[in-house]
Amino acid sequence: MAAMETESTPLTLGSLPTDPLLLILSFLDYRDLINCCYVSRRLSQLSSHDPLWRRHCKKYWLISTYSDVGRYIDHYAAIKKAWDDLKKYLEPRCPRMVLSLKEGAREEDLDAVEAQIGCKLPDDYRCSYRIHNGQKLVVPGLLGSMALSNHYRSEDLLDVDTAAGGFQQRQGLKYCLPLTFCIHTGLSQYIAVEAAEGRNKNEVFYQCPDQMARNPAAIDMFIIGATFTDWFTSYVNNVVSGGFPIIRDQIFRYIHDPECVATTGDITVSVSTSFLPELSSVHPPHYFFTYRIRIEMSKDALPEKACQLDSRYWRITNAKGDVEEVQGPGVVGEFPIISPGRVYEYTSCTTFSTTSGYMEGYHTFHFLYFKDKIFNVAIPRFHMACPTFRVSIARLDYFVTSVTVTLILRTIEW
């Protein structure tokens, strides 16, 4: 009889053990966890259990720490993680760069900038600037460098006040706010704070003046990111994953394809590439790329395998299938000696009249101990492609107007 009464006793929250309930609650989103507080006294007590909130506080701590910035909840987790990962990675490698970062801006500072430019700043942009208000104008810049012959670029992340001073209202860059600046080239990456002139709101891009247009407002753009978050987190991921090499305390924006490696005997050649928007144009079509070649001899190679580079051969193919062959002595004026465990790197460049192309070839070496014995070392095929670009609406408007006027004149003549 007692057994029958036990079986008929209804199951309630009060009769459930605590640990399984806490485990179930740990899977809830913070909003659902808050709602549990209103269901029953039992759930209210369990929902207040501190360990349940550690994950949420780590992810969304701005809600409880700064009541005025709860608006950033959708962006904070990704942007804070990107900043933390970036600083952790750079501190032992580029300490001066980390020291150049400014403290976060206040809400009232960002509000004042919005009043100054007459536009709302994207929430993810504001969220990032609450964490770090850009950096001091120093070299090297946080947003990467590029060095090629006598050309040098290093981009600083602008603080919000300096950015506001460069806010554009002129045709061609209307409602565009600079994110970065290079003191050597004057180059900036911009974010469109409003949709205008064919740009989507929040897009990040490099400007590219149309050299063939009569209208100075005809500015094409190479698109770098769909939003500030997309732009910033993708850059950080490239840095902290080692995708962008750090050379002499600078971040170089070369992209390496792990499959772009070729080994000939004891020598391995790998290639990384980079697109240079400041030396490129859409009209006329001129796309400028730089590439970095790494030549390394295995440390296990025999000493008599030491050799010297004599010449290089390139086969360059554009997107139309047009082929150009280039052959010459040495590389960038040098004839490096490669020995076991030694690495030699050099940079060079090429241009395409198409938006993409590829190169492949070989280096010719001779052995130091057998100078009459030469051999070729393969350079793997590597592809280059410019970022997505959008042509200027001003140029398109000019083209449409010109065609319309021509048709009218021809109609009158007829």
Secondary structure, 3 states (H helix, E strand, C coil): CHHHHHHHCCCCHHHCCHHHHHHHHCCCCHHHHHHHCCCCHHHHHHHCCHHHHHHHHHHHHHHHHCHHHHHHHHHHHHHHHHHHHHHHHHCCCCHHHHHCECCCCCHHHHHHHHHHHCCCCCHHHHHHHHHCCCECCCCCCCCCEEEECCEEEECEECCHHHHHHCCECCCCCCCEEECEECCCCCCCEEEECCCECCECCCCEEEEEECCCCCCCCCEEEEEEECCHHHHHHHHHHHHHCCCCCEECCEEECCEEEEEEEEEECCEEEEEEEEECHHHCECCCCEEEEEEEEEEEECCCCCHHHCEEEEEEEEEEEECCCCEEEEEEECECCECCEECCCCEEEEEEEEEECCCEEEEEEEEEEEECCCCCCEEEEEEEEEEEECCCEECCHHHHHHHHHHHHHHHHHHHHHC
